Amino acid sequence: MTGRNTGRPVRTPRAILMSGLQGAGKTTLARALEKAGFQRLCPDEEMFRRYGHYGRDFPRGQFRIREAPVLKDISLELEDLLAAGHDAVVDHGFWTPEERAQWAATVVKAGGEPILIYLPLPHEVRWDRIRKRNEQSLIDANSIEFSEEDLLRHAGRFSPPTDDEPHLVYDGNPESVLALLRRAQQPDADGTVEH
C-alpha cells in the first residue's frame, strides 16, 4: 500500500505485546522501545496513579478488580495511537493465550500489527530482581511488592506462548529487539515493507 500522492509505502503501526512474569525485564525493554520512538502504555503506572500503593492504599485481594477498567482504558488508548499511525508498546505481562489473542485482535482492528515478545527468565533471577525492587515499592509504580510465594503462585498461572502463537523470544538485550524491528521495516527491492 502506498501513501496518497507520495508513492511511498505506508508503514503499518506496530504494537509490541509482551508475555512474561514479574522481574522478566518488561519495563526495561518497554523503556528502550520508548526511547526508540514507541509510545509506552503501562497499566501498573496507571494503577498506581489511580489507586495508590497495592497492599497499603487498597487491599491486595482487589488488584484484578481495579485493574479491569485500567486495562480497558489502556486498550482504548492503544487503539487511538495505532489509528493515528503511532507505534506502541504495552508494558504488561499478558499471561494467557486468551488475553494475548484479545489484545492482538484489538491491535489488528485499529490497523496495527501485533508483535508478541516472550521474556523467559528463571525464577531465581526474577526473584533476585524482585527482592531488590521491593525496596522501592512505596515510591515506584513499577515496583509492586511481591513475596517469593507470590511469584511461585503466579508462575503456576502463567502460560508462555507456544508455537501456535507467533512470537519473538527476548534474549535480555533490548538492542536485539530494536535491530529486528528495524530490519522488519526495511523496504524490499520492490519498495514494499516486510511485515
Buried (B, 14 or more C-beta within 10 A) or exposed (E): EEEEEEEEBEBBBBBBBBBBBBBBBBBBBBBBBBEBEBBBBBBBBBBBEEBEBBBEEBEEEEBEEBBEEBBEBBBEBBBEBBEEEBBBBBBBBBBEBEBBEEBBEBBBEBEBBBBBBBBBBEBEEBBEBBBEBBEEBEEBBBBBBBEEEBBEEBEEEBBBBEEEBEBBEBEEEBEBBBEEBEEEBEEEEEEEBEE
